[in-house]
Amino acid sequence: MLKSISKEEISKFKTYQIKELADKISPDKYLDFINLFGADERKSVLSICNSLNKRLEKIKLEEERLIRINEFEEIAYDKGYIYIGGVDEAGRGPLAGPVVAAVVVFDRMTKIPGVDDSKKIKESKREELFEYIIKNAKDYGIGIADNVEIDEINILNATYLAMKRAIDMLKEKPDCLLNDAVTIPDLNIAQVPIIKGDSKSISIAAASILAKVTRDRIMYDMDKKYPHYGFSSNKGYGTKDHYSGIMNYGITPIHRKSFLKNINY
C-alpha cells in the first residue's frame, strides 16, 4: 500500500486519510510511513508521524526487555541445564482462601509480549496471557495448598507444599528451577532464588500469572458461596469490607484461623 504512493502524491492526501492509513498499517510498516510522510509540513501529519515514532520506541523497549528477562534462563542453559522451570506463588498474605503456586517451562528464548510480574498487569491482560501461556508453554503445573493446610503447617510451609505440588504436575522433572526469592526445601533439583524474579525472568513471570489468575478465579467462586466478605474485589485480603463481613457474619470454612488470632469473631 505505501509503496504505491509517490512523494508527489502526498500533498493530495487529506489529513484524515493519512490518519486512517496510519491506523491500518502494521508496526513493521511504521518506519516506511514515517519516511514517506515525515517531510510533510502540515502539523497534523507530523503529529501522526511523531505518534508512530513513539510506538516504535515502545516496541523497541519491549523487545529489549523480552531479551533481558531471558537472561537467567540463558545462564542456566549455558551451565548445561535443559529443562528449566520458573516458580512463583500467589496468596501468601490474605486472610482467606488457598495459596496457589505455579511452575512454567518454556523453550529457549521464548518471547511473549506483555509477560511480566502479574501485579503489574491489568486483570483482562492477565487472563489473556494465562490462556496463551498454557497453550504455548513447553510444560506447566499448578499446585494449591488450602487454608486448613496453611493453619496446620504455617503459610511458608504451605507455600512450599503448593510449589512442590505444582512441580509434581510437570510431565518431566526439571533439572533447574528459577524461584521468586525462595529456595524450596527437600527438593533434589538445582535451584536459583531470584529477588523480584517475577520481573526478571520470563518463566517466573509466567508462573506468577498462572498462580494469580488461578487464585483469583477461586476467590470469585468463593464470593458467590460467601457473598458477605467482598472476596471478588479483595481476593481474601484484609480490607475494610472483609473485616466488616467477619464482624457481622463470623468466619467461613475458607478463612485462615491462624491469621485471625487477634480478631474477635
C-alpha positions as a Markdown table, in Angstrom:
| # | Residue | x | y | z |
|---|---|---|---|---|
| 1 | Met | 0.0 | 0.0 | 0.0 |
| 2 | Leu | 2.7 | 2.5 | 1.0 |
| 3 | Lys | 5.0 | 1.6 | -1.9 |
| 4 | Ser | 2.3 | 2.6 | -4.4 |
| 5 | Ile | 2.3 | 6.2 | -3.0 |
| 6 | Ser | 4.7 | 8.6 | -4.7 |
| 7 | Lys | 6.1 | 11.6 | -2.8 |
| 8 | Glu | 4.4 | 13.8 | -5.4 |
| 9 | Glu | 1.0 | 12.4 | -4.3 |
| 10 | Ile | 1.5 | 13.1 | -0.6 |
| 11 | Ser | 0.2 | 16.6 | -0.8 |
| 12 | Lys | -3.1 | 15.4 | -2.3 |
| 13 | Phe | -3.9 | 13.3 | 0.8 |
| 14 | Lys | -6.3 | 14.8 | 3.3 |
| 15 | Thr | -5.2 | 14.6 | 7.0 |
| 16 | Tyr | -8.0 | 12.2 | 7.8 |
| 17 | Gln | -6.9 | 9.9 | 5.0 |
| 18 | Ile | -3.3 | 9.9 | 6.3 |
| 19 | Lys | -4.6 | 9.1 | 9.9 |
| 20 | Glu | -6.8 | 6.3 | 8.5 |
| 21 | Leu | -3.7 | 4.9 | 6.7 |
| 22 | Ala | -1.6 | 5.1 | 9.9 |
| 23 | Asp | -4.2 | 3.2 | 11.9 |
| 24 | Lys | -4.3 | 0.4 | 9.3 |
| 25 | Ile | -0.7 | -0.4 | 8.8 |
| 26 | Ser | 1.2 | -2.9 | 10.9 |
| 27 | Pro | 4.2 | -2.0 | 13.2 |
| 28 | Asp | 6.7 | -3.3 | 10.6 |
| 29 | Lys | 5.5 | -0.6 | 8.2 |
| 30 | Tyr | 5.7 | 2.3 | 10.7 |
| 31 | Leu | 9.2 | 3.4 | 9.5 |
| 32 | Asp | 8.2 | 3.3 | 5.9 |
| 33 | Phe | 5.2 | 5.5 | 6.7 |
| 34 | Ile | 7.4 | 8.0 | 8.6 |
| 35 | Asn | 9.9 | 8.1 | 5.8 |
| 36 | Leu | 7.1 | 8.8 | 3.3 |
| 37 | Phe | 5.1 | 11.4 | 5.3 |
| 38 | Gly | 7.7 | 12.8 | 7.6 |
| 39 | Ala | 8.6 | 15.6 | 5.2 |
| 40 | Asp | 5.0 | 16.8 | 5.1 |
| 41 | Glu | 4.9 | 20.3 | 6.6 |
| 42 | Arg | 1.4 | 20.0 | 8.0 |
| 43 | Lys | 1.5 | 19.9 | 11.8 |
| 44 | Ser | -1.3 | 17.3 | 12.0 |
| 45 | Val | 0.7 | 15.0 | 9.7 |
| 46 | Leu | 3.9 | 15.5 | 11.7 |
| 47 | Ser | 1.9 | 14.7 | 14.8 |
| 48 | Ile | 0.8 | 11.4 | 13.3 |
| 49 | Cys | 4.4 | 10.6 | 12.4 |
| 50 | Asn | 5.6 | 11.5 | 15.9 |
| 51 | Ser | 2.9 | 9.2 | 17.4 |
| 52 | Leu | 4.2 | 6.3 | 15.3 |
| 53 | Asn | 7.8 | 7.1 | 16.3 |
| 54 | Lys | 6.7 | 6.8 | 20.0 |
| 55 | Arg | 5.1 | 3.5 | 19.3 |
| 56 | Leu | 8.3 | 2.3 | 17.6 |
| 57 | Glu | 10.2 | 3.3 | 20.7 |
| 58 | Lys | 7.9 | 1.4 | 22.9 |
| 59 | Ile | 8.2 | -1.7 | 20.7 |
| 60 | Lys | 12.0 | -1.4 | 20.8 |
| 61 | Leu | 12.0 | -1.1 | 24.6 |
| 62 | Glu | 9.7 | -4.1 | 24.9 |
| 63 | Glu | 11.9 | -6.2 | 22.6 |
| 64 | Glu | 14.9 | -5.3 | 24.7 |
| 65 | Arg | 13.0 | -6.2 | 27.9 |
| 66 | Leu | 12.0 | -9.6 | 26.4 |
| 67 | Ile | 15.6 | -10.4 | 25.7 |
| 68 | Arg | 16.6 | -9.2 | 29.2 |
| 69 | Ile | 14.1 | -11.4 | 31.0 |
| 70 | Asn | 15.5 | -14.4 | 29.3 |
| 71 | Glu | 19.0 | -13.8 | 30.8 |
| 72 | Phe | 18.6 | -16.1 | 33.9 |
| 73 | Glu | 17.2 | -18.9 | 31.7 |
| 74 | Glu | 20.2 | -18.4 | 29.3 |
| 75 | Ile | 22.7 | -18.6 | 32.2 |
| 76 | Ala | 21.1 | -21.9 | 33.2 |
| 77 | Tyr | 21.2 | -23.2 | 29.7 |
| 78 | Asp | 24.9 | -22.3 | 29.4 |
| 79 | Lys | 25.5 | -24.3 | 32.6 |
| 80 | Gly | 24.1 | -27.4 | 30.9 |
| 81 | Tyr | 20.6 | -27.4 | 32.2 |
| 82 | Ile | 17.9 | -28.2 | 29.6 |
| 83 | Tyr | 14.5 | -28.4 | 31.5 |
| 84 | Ile | 14.3 | -25.1 | 33.3 |
| 85 | Gly | 11.2 | -24.1 | 35.3 |
| 86 | Gly | 10.2 | -20.8 | 36.8 |
| 87 | Val | 8.3 | -20.9 | 40.1 |
| 88 | Asp | 6.1 | -18.4 | 41.8 |
| 89 | Glu | 3.1 | -18.2 | 44.1 |
| 90 | Ala | 0.0 | -16.0 | 44.8 |
| 91 | Gly | -1.9 | -15.6 | 48.0 |
| 92 | Arg | 0.5 | -15.7 | 50.9 |
| 93 | Gly | -1.0 | -12.6 | 52.6 |
| 94 | Pro | -4.8 | -13.0 | 52.5 |
| 95 | Leu | -6.9 | -13.9 | 55.5 |
| 96 | Ala | -8.9 | -16.4 | 53.5 |
| 97 | Gly | -8.5 | -18.8 | 50.6 |
| 98 | Pro | -5.6 | -21.0 | 49.5 |
| 99 | Val | -2.1 | -20.2 | 48.5 |
| 100 | Val | -1.5 | -21.1 | 44.8 |
| 101 | Ala | 1.8 | -21.9 | 43.1 |
| 102 | Ala | 2.8 | -22.5 | 39.5 |
| 103 | Val | 5.8 | -23.6 | 37.5 |
| 104 | Val | 6.3 | -22.9 | 33.8 |
| 105 | Val | 8.9 | -24.3 | 31.4 |
| 106 | Phe | 9.5 | -22.6 | 28.1 |
| 107 | Asp | 11.5 | -23.4 | 25.0 |
| 108 | Arg | 14.8 | -21.4 | 24.8 |
| 109 | Met | 14.5 | -17.7 | 24.2 |
| 110 | Thr | 10.7 | -17.6 | 24.3 |
| 111 | Lys | 9.3 | -14.1 | 23.8 |
| 112 | Ile | 5.8 | -13.3 | 24.9 |
| 113 | Pro | 5.0 | -9.5 | 24.7 |
| 114 | Gly | 3.5 | -8.2 | 27.9 |
| 115 | Val | 4.6 | -11.0 | 30.2 |
| 116 | Asp | 5.7 | -9.5 | 33.5 |
| 117 | Asp | 5.1 | -9.6 | 37.2 |
| 118 | Ser | 1.4 | -10.4 | 37.5 |
| 119 | Lys | 0.9 | -7.5 | 39.9 |
| 120 | Lys | 1.9 | -5.0 | 37.1 |
| 121 | Ile | -0.6 | -6.3 | 34.6 |
| 122 | Lys | -4.3 | -5.5 | 34.3 |
| 123 | Glu | -6.7 | -8.3 | 35.1 |
| 124 | Ser | -8.0 | -8.6 | 31.5 |
| 125 | Lys | -4.4 | -8.8 | 30.2 |
| 126 | Arg | -3.6 | -11.4 | 32.8 |
| 127 | Glu | -6.5 | -13.6 | 31.6 |
| 128 | Glu | -5.4 | -13.2 | 28.1 |
| 129 | Leu | -1.8 | -14.1 | 28.9 |
| 130 | Phe | -2.9 | -17.1 | 31.1 |
| 131 | Glu | -4.5 | -18.7 | 28.1 |
| 132 | Tyr | -1.5 | -18.0 | 25.9 |
| 133 | Ile | 0.9 | -19.4 | 28.4 |
| 134 | Ile | -0.9 | -22.7 | 29.0 |
| 135 | Lys | -1.2 | -23.2 | 25.2 |
| 136 | Asn | 2.4 | -22.3 | 24.3 |
| 137 | Ala | 4.5 | -23.3 | 27.3 |
| 138 | Lys | 6.7 | -26.4 | 26.9 |
| 139 | Asp | 5.3 | -27.6 | 30.3 |
| 140 | Tyr | 3.5 | -26.1 | 33.3 |
| 141 | Gly | 2.0 | -27.1 | 36.6 |
| 142 | Ile | -0.3 | -25.5 | 39.2 |
| 143 | Gly | -0.4 | -26.5 | 42.9 |
| 144 | Ile | -2.7 | -25.5 | 45.7 |
| 145 | Ala | -2.5 | -25.6 | 49.5 |
| 146 | Asp | -5.8 | -24.8 | 51.2 |
| 147 | Asn | -6.5 | -22.7 | 54.3 |
| 148 | Val | -6.6 | -25.8 | 56.5 |
| 149 | Glu | -3.1 | -26.8 | 55.5 |
| 150 | Ile | -2.0 | -23.2 | 56.0 |
| 151 | Asp | -3.3 | -23.3 | 59.6 |
| 152 | Glu | -1.7 | -26.7 | 60.2 |
| 153 | Ile | 1.8 | -26.1 | 58.9 |
| 154 | Asn | 2.0 | -22.3 | 58.6 |
| 155 | Ile | 1.9 | -20.2 | 55.4 |
| 156 | Leu | 5.6 | -20.6 | 54.5 |
| 157 | Asn | 5.5 | -24.4 | 54.6 |
| 158 | Ala | 2.1 | -24.4 | 52.8 |
| 159 | Thr | 3.6 | -22.2 | 50.1 |
| 160 | Tyr | 6.5 | -24.7 | 49.7 |
| 161 | Leu | 3.9 | -27.5 | 49.6 |
| 162 | Ala | 1.9 | -25.8 | 46.8 |
| 163 | Met | 5.1 | -25.3 | 44.9 |
| 164 | Lys | 6.1 | -29.0 | 45.2 |
| 165 | Arg | 2.6 | -29.9 | 44.0 |
| 166 | Ala | 3.0 | -27.7 | 41.0 |
| 167 | Ile | 6.3 | -29.2 | 40.2 |
| 168 | Asp | 4.9 | -32.7 | 40.5 |
| 169 | Met | 2.3 | -31.8 | 37.8 |
| 170 | Leu | 5.1 | -31.4 | 35.2 |
| 171 | Lys | 5.3 | -34.0 | 32.5 |
| 172 | Glu | 9.1 | -34.2 | 33.1 |
| 173 | Lys | 11.2 | -33.5 | 36.2 |
| 174 | Pro | 13.0 | -30.2 | 35.8 |
| 175 | Asp | 16.8 | -30.1 | 36.2 |
| 176 | Cys | 16.8 | -26.5 | 37.3 |
| 177 | Leu | 14.3 | -24.2 | 39.0 |
| 178 | Leu | 14.3 | -20.4 | 39.0 |
| 179 | Asn | 12.4 | -19.3 | 42.0 |
| 180 | Asp | 11.0 | -16.0 | 43.1 |
| 181 | Ala | 13.2 | -15.2 | 46.1 |
| 182 | Val | 12.9 | -18.7 | 47.8 |
| 183 | Thr | 14.7 | -22.0 | 48.0 |
| 184 | Ile | 12.2 | -24.9 | 48.3 |
| 185 | Pro | 13.4 | -27.3 | 51.0 |
| 186 | Asp | 13.9 | -31.1 | 50.5 |
| 187 | Leu | 13.9 | -30.9 | 46.7 |
| 188 | Asn | 16.6 | -32.7 | 44.8 |
| 189 | Ile | 16.7 | -30.2 | 42.0 |
| 190 | Ala | 19.2 | -27.3 | 41.3 |
| 191 | Gln | 17.5 | -24.0 | 42.4 |
| 192 | Val | 18.3 | -20.3 | 41.8 |
| 193 | Pro | 16.4 | -17.9 | 44.1 |
| 194 | Ile | 16.0 | -14.5 | 42.4 |
| 195 | Ile | 14.9 | -11.4 | 44.3 |
| 196 | Lys | 12.0 | -9.9 | 42.4 |
| 197 | Gly | 12.3 | -12.8 | 40.0 |
| 198 | Asp | 8.8 | -12.2 | 38.6 |
| 199 | Ser | 10.0 | -9.1 | 36.8 |
| 200 | Lys | 13.5 | -10.5 | 35.9 |
| 201 | Ser | 12.7 | -14.0 | 34.5 |
| 202 | Ile | 10.1 | -14.9 | 31.8 |
| 203 | Ser | 9.4 | -18.3 | 33.3 |
| 204 | Ile | 8.9 | -16.9 | 36.8 |
| 205 | Ala | 6.7 | -14.0 | 35.4 |
| 206 | Ala | 4.6 | -16.6 | 33.6 |
| 207 | Ala | 4.3 | -18.7 | 36.7 |
| 208 | Ser | 3.2 | -15.6 | 38.7 |
| 209 | Ile | 0.4 | -15.0 | 36.1 |
| 210 | Leu | -0.8 | -18.7 | 36.2 |
| 211 | Ala | -0.8 | -18.6 | 40.0 |
| 212 | Lys | -2.5 | -15.2 | 40.3 |
| 213 | Val | -5.3 | -15.9 | 37.7 |
| 214 | Thr | -6.0 | -19.4 | 39.2 |
| 215 | Arg | -6.3 | -18.0 | 42.7 |
| 216 | Asp | -8.4 | -15.1 | 41.6 |
| 217 | Arg | -10.8 | -17.5 | 39.9 |
| 218 | Ile | -11.1 | -19.5 | 43.1 |
| 219 | Met | -11.9 | -16.4 | 45.1 |
| 220 | Tyr | -14.6 | -15.3 | 42.5 |
| 221 | Asp | -16.2 | -18.7 | 43.1 |
| 222 | Met | -15.9 | -18.2 | 46.9 |
| 223 | Asp | -17.6 | -14.8 | 46.6 |
| 224 | Lys | -20.7 | -16.5 | 45.2 |
| 225 | Lys | -20.6 | -19.0 | 48.0 |
| 226 | Tyr | -19.9 | -16.5 | 50.8 |
| 227 | Pro | -21.2 | -13.1 | 49.5 |
| 228 | His | -20.7 | -11.0 | 52.6 |
| 229 | Tyr | -16.9 | -10.6 | 52.5 |
| 230 | Gly | -16.1 | -8.9 | 49.2 |
| 231 | Phe | -14.0 | -11.8 | 48.0 |
| 232 | Ser | -14.5 | -10.8 | 44.4 |
| 233 | Ser | -12.8 | -7.5 | 45.0 |
| 234 | Asn | -10.4 | -8.1 | 47.9 |
| 235 | Lys | -9.4 | -11.8 | 47.0 |
| 236 | Gly | -9.4 | -12.5 | 50.7 |
| 237 | Tyr | -7.0 | -9.7 | 51.8 |
| 238 | Gly | -7.9 | -7.8 | 54.9 |
| 239 | Thr | -9.9 | -4.9 | 53.5 |
| 240 | Lys | -12.5 | -2.8 | 55.4 |
| 241 | Asp | -15.3 | -4.7 | 53.7 |
| 242 | His | -13.7 | -8.1 | 54.6 |
| 243 | Tyr | -13.2 | -7.2 | 58.3 |
| 244 | Ser | -16.8 | -5.9 | 58.3 |
| 245 | Gly | -18.0 | -9.2 | 57.0 |
| 246 | Ile | -16.1 | -11.1 | 59.6 |
| 247 | Met | -17.5 | -9.0 | 62.4 |
| 248 | Asn | -21.1 | -9.3 | 61.2 |
| 249 | Tyr | -21.2 | -12.8 | 59.9 |
| 250 | Gly | -18.2 | -14.6 | 61.5 |
| 251 | Ile | -15.6 | -16.6 | 59.6 |
| 252 | Thr | -16.2 | -19.0 | 56.8 |
| 253 | Pro | -14.7 | -22.5 | 56.2 |
| 254 | Ile | -12.1 | -20.9 | 53.9 |
| 255 | His | -10.7 | -18.5 | 56.4 |
| 256 | Arg | -7.2 | -18.9 | 57.8 |
| 257 | Lys | -7.7 | -19.1 | 61.6 |
| 258 | Ser | -4.0 | -18.7 | 62.2 |
| 259 | Phe | -4.3 | -15.3 | 60.5 |
| 260 | Leu | -7.2 | -14.2 | 62.7 |
| 261 | Lys | -5.9 | -14.9 | 66.2 |
| 262 | Asn | -6.2 | -11.2 | 67.3 |
| 263 | Ile | -9.7 | -10.8 | 65.9 |
| 264 | Asn | -12.9 | -11.5 | 67.9 |
| 265 | Tyr | -15.5 | -13.2 | 65.6 |
